[in-house]
Amino acid sequence: MFELVLLGLSVGILSGFFGVGGGTISIPLLLWLGYDTKVAIGISVVQMVFSSIYGSYLNNKKGTLDLQMVTFIGLGGFSGALLSGFITSMLSPRALELLFLSFAIFALVRLFMKTHQHSVEKKLHPFALVFIGFGIGAISMTIGVGGSILLVPILVGFLHVELKKAISAGLFFVVFSSVSGLISHTLKGHIDYESGIVIGVASLVGVYIGIHLKDKVDTKLQRKMLVAFYLSIVLYLAQRIFF
């Protein structure tokens, strides 16, 4: 119980601080604690429901959330994530870990790519936004991550959305994808609700701390911390899969 509370607190802080759903953080730690891959994915989905809803509420109070834009993307994410439990069931634990490793490597590489911000934000047709959300929701929830690590670079790099606004949108997207993923993974029996709720409730405290720290920490230090974290995930998963 103590380990799960500590894990939830840590996941919540990093989720609020970096604007991610928390799956990239919680799943490697759950695997390290001895959970089965599919159960770890299910627990991660439960935790993301808690942290994303509360985090989005705090971001909305701060005025950094564009509800209209992200709602269309979120509806697509909800639809795509409904497929996630079925896709997960068809893949072996090793295949899921390889997929997660690929995702972690992508996230790490992305941190070394320069993000150029533009003054004029692009507007897409609502159907295009739904389509983007559908693809991200299906892919991300299959391995138990919220999808913001994919959505944020799309919003900033292609739609020229301001970075802090994009981070808030990414966390709000996780509300849609995680609730839908919870339904899908429940139907497939992947959810350990007891562990998931303990981690989820503990993560609320962490999210509050993380969001308030977000605007106070130097951006360069924030990036270095995230690089170190993803590098440790990649090394751990590579060791687990290949050695």
C-alpha positions as semicolon CSV with decimal commas, in nm:
position;residue;x (nm);y (nm);z (nm)
1;M;0,000;0,000;0,000
2;F;0,280;0,245;0,093
3;E;0,458;0,173;-0,236
4;L;0,138;0,239;-0,435
5;V;0,068;0,567;-0,253
6;L;0,427;0,681;-0,312
7;L;0,402;0,578;-0,677
8;G;0,074;0,768;-0,718
9;L;0,219;1,081;-0,557
10;S;0,527;1,069;-0,783
11;V;0,323;1,005;-1,097
12;G;0,089;1,293;-1,011
13;I;0,373;1,542;-0,960
14;L;0,536;1,451;-1,292
15;S;0,198;1,442;-1,469
16;G;0,110;1,797;-1,363
17;F;0,467;1,924;-1,409
18;F;0,516;1,791;-1,763
19;G;0,150;1,788;-1,881
20;V;0,138;1,412;-1,941
21;G;-0,126;1,157;-1,843
22;G;0,115;0,957;-1,628
23;G;0,124;0,621;-1,809
24;T;0,480;0,674;-1,930
25;I;0,576;0,708;-1,566
26;S;0,355;0,453;-1,390
27;I;0,383;0,152;-1,623
28;P;0,763;0,102;-1,594
29;L;0,736;0,141;-1,216
30;L;0,447;-0,110;-1,198
31;L;0,646;-0,357;-1,410
32;W;0,937;-0,307;-1,171
33;L;0,703;-0,386;-0,878
34;G;0,613;-0,716;-1,047
35;Y;0,276;-0,646;-1,211
36;D;0,181;-0,820;-1,537
37;T;0,212;-0,594;-1,842
38;K;-0,160;-0,587;-1,926
39;V;-0,259;-0,530;-1,562
40;A;-0,003;-0,247;-1,538
41;I;-0,162;-0,088;-1,844
42;G;-0,507;-0,117;-1,685
43;I;-0,391;0,039;-1,355
44;S;-0,226;0,321;-1,550
45;V;-0,555;0,396;-1,727
46;V;-0,738;0,427;-1,391
47;Q;-0,471;0,664;-1,258
48;M;-0,491;0,879;-1,569
49;V;-0,865;0,934;-1,524
50;F;-0,798;1,087;-1,181
51;S;-0,494;1,299;-1,269
52;S;-0,618;1,428;-1,607
53;I;-0,959;1,544;-1,479
54;Y;-0,816;1,722;-1,177
55;G;-0,519;1,863;-1,371
56;S;-0,748;1,998;-1,645
57;Y;-0,968;2,163;-1,381
58;L;-0,662;2,342;-1,239
59;N;-0,538;2,444;-1,587
60;N;-0,883;2,580;-1,675
61;K;-0,879;2,792;-1,358
62;K;-0,543;2,932;-1,471
63;G;-0,695;3,020;-1,810
64;T;-0,457;2,808;-2,023
65;L;-0,717;2,565;-2,161
66;D;-0,880;2,612;-2,506
67;L;-1,192;2,399;-2,455
68;Q;-1,336;2,443;-2,804
69;M;-1,030;2,322;-2,998
70;V;-0,942;2,028;-2,776
71;T;-1,301;1,905;-2,740
72;F;-1,308;1,798;-3,107
73;I;-0,971;1,626;-3,071
74;G;-1,092;1,468;-2,746
75;L;-1,407;1,326;-2,906
76;G;-1,188;1,157;-3,167
77;G;-0,960;1,031;-2,890
78;F;-1,258;0,888;-2,702
79;S;-1,368;0,695;-3,013
80;G;-1,020;0,565;-3,090
81;A;-0,951;0,462;-2,730
82;L;-1,262;0,238;-2,732
83;L;-1,059;0,001;-2,950
84;S;-0,760;-0,006;-2,714
85;G;-0,866;-0,294;-2,487
86;F;-0,932;-0,518;-2,786
87;I;-0,597;-0,430;-2,949
88;T;-0,413;-0,492;-2,620
89;S;-0,580;-0,834;-2,586
90;M;-0,450;-0,937;-2,928
91;L;-0,087;-0,851;-2,847
92;S;0,156;-1,050;-2,631
93;P;0,315;-0,890;-2,322
94;R;0,649;-0,879;-2,506
95;A;0,492;-0,704;-2,806
96;L;0,331;-0,449;-2,574
97;E;0,663;-0,384;-2,400
98;L;0,836;-0,339;-2,738
99;L;0,563;-0,096;-2,842
100;F;0,602;0,093;-2,516
101;L;0,981;0,099;-2,560
102;S;0,935;0,248;-2,909
103;F;0,703;0,509;-2,762
104;A;0,956;0,598;-2,489
105;I;1,237;0,628;-2,748
106;F;1,015;0,858;-2,957
107;A;0,947;1,073;-2,651
108;L;1,319;1,091;-2,573
109;V;1,417;1,182;-2,930
110;R;1,145;1,447;-2,939
111;L;1,306;1,623;-2,643
112;F;1,622;1,684;-2,850
113;M;1,425;1,835;-3,138
114;K;1,383;2,212;-3,138
115;T;1,023;2,328;-3,123
116;H;0,956;2,646;-3,319
117;Q;0,664;2,854;-3,196
118;H;0,471;3,083;-3,432
119;S;0,262;3,389;-3,366
120;V;-0,039;3,288;-3,578
121;E;-0,231;2,978;-3,472
122;K;-0,367;2,759;-3,753
123;K;-0,731;2,649;-3,757
124;L;-0,834;2,304;-3,882
125;H;-1,179;2,174;-3,976
126;P;-1,343;1,996;-3,679
127;F;-1,347;1,666;-3,873
128;A;-0,968;1,687;-3,916
129;L;-0,928;1,742;-3,542
130;V;-1,152;1,441;-3,468
131;F;-0,944;1,227;-3,707
132;I;-0,619;1,329;-3,535
133;G;-0,768;1,248;-3,196
134;F;-0,895;0,908;-3,313
135;G;-0,550;0,792;-3,421
136;I;-0,375;0,917;-3,109
137;G;-0,642;0,768;-2,880
138;A;-0,625;0,421;-3,037
139;I;-0,245;0,402;-3,033
140;S;-0,179;0,555;-2,692
141;M;-0,442;0,372;-2,486
142;T;-0,332;0,035;-2,628
143;I;-0,012;0,072;-2,423
144;G;-0,169;0,267;-2,137
145;V;-0,040;0,619;-2,203
146;G;-0,261;0,924;-2,241
147;G;-0,141;1,047;-2,579
148;S;-0,033;1,399;-2,485
149;I;0,330;1,320;-2,571
150;L;0,207;1,273;-2,931
151;L;-0,053;1,551;-2,932
152;V;0,159;1,837;-2,793
153;P;0,420;1,835;-3,077
154;I;0,137;1,822;-3,333
155;L;-0,034;2,123;-3,176
156;V;0,288;2,324;-3,145
157;G;0,471;2,216;-3,461
158;F;0,183;2,197;-3,710
159;L;-0,101;2,409;-3,567
160;H;0,133;2,670;-3,408
161;V;-0,039;2,654;-3,069
162;E;0,150;2,829;-2,785
163;L;0,346;2,573;-2,578
164;K;0,183;2,618;-2,237
165;K;-0,160;2,617;-2,402
166;A;-0,067;2,297;-2,592
167;I;0,048;2,127;-2,268
168;S;-0,287;2,209;-2,106
169;A;-0,471;2,079;-2,415
170;G;-0,265;1,759;-2,403
171;L;-0,369;1,687;-2,045
172;F;-0,737;1,762;-2,126
173;F;-0,718;1,520;-2,419
174;V;-0,617;1,251;-2,169
175;V;-0,956;1,297;-1,995
176;F;-1,132;1,171;-2,308
177;S;-0,885;0,897;-2,398
178;S;-0,848;0,761;-2,042
179;V;-1,223;0,742;-1,969
180;S;-1,279;0,561;-2,299
181;G;-0,974;0,339;-2,239
182;L;-1,110;0,253;-1,894
183;I;-1,433;0,127;-2,050
184;S;-1,249;-0,076;-2,314
185;H;-0,991;-0,231;-2,077
186;T;-1,263;-0,311;-1,819
187;L;-1,451;-0,511;-2,082
188;K;-1,134;-0,713;-2,139
189;G;-1,062;-0,767;-1,766
190;H;-0,733;-0,574;-1,755
191;I;-0,823;-0,348;-1,460
192;D;-0,705;-0,396;-1,100
193;Y;-0,937;-0,134;-0,952
194;E;-0,802;-0,157;-0,596
195;S;-0,445;-0,070;-0,695
196;G;-0,561;0,177;-0,960
197;I;-0,781;0,377;-0,722
198;V;-0,509;0,394;-0,453
199;I;-0,257;0,525;-0,708
200;G;-0,520;0,755;-0,865
201;V;-0,624;0,921;-0,538
202;A;-0,260;0,968;-0,432
203;S;-0,182;1,119;-0,771
204;L;-0,432;1,403;-0,711
205;V;-0,206;1,547;-0,442
206;G;0,090;1,512;-0,677
207;V;-0,091;1,681;-0,967
208;Y;-0,168;1,983;-0,748
209;I;0,200;2,013;-0,656
210;G;0,323;1,952;-1,013
211;I;0,100;2,213;-1,177
212;H;0,201;2,478;-0,925
213;L;0,569;2,392;-0,979
214;K;0,535;2,406;-1,359
215;D;0,552;2,785;-1,386
216;K;0,822;2,828;-1,122
217;V;1,096;2,598;-1,249
218;D;1,346;2,698;-1,515
219;T;1,259;2,552;-1,857
220;K;1,612;2,420;-1,918
221;L;1,610;2,233;-1,586
222;Q;1,264;2,097;-1,663
223;R;1,386;1,961;-1,996
224;K;1,698;1,803;-1,841
225;M;1,484;1,628;-1,577
226;L;1,250;1,490;-1,842
227;V;1,542;1,367;-2,057
228;A;1,692;1,187;-1,756
229;F;1,359;1,026;-1,675
230;Y;1,287;0,898;-2,027
231;L;1,644;0,775;-2,063
232;S;1,606;0,568;-1,746
233;I;1,278;0,423;-1,882
234;V;1,439;0,329;-2,215
235;L;1,736;0,163;-2,043
236;Y;1,513;-0,028;-1,799
237;L;1,277;-0,158;-2,070
238;A;1,566;-0,250;-2,301
239;Q;1,727;-0,448;-2,017
240;R;1,394;-0,615;-1,933
241;I;1,316;-0,713;-2,294
242;F;1,654;-0,804;-2,437
243;F;1,865;-0,927;-2,142
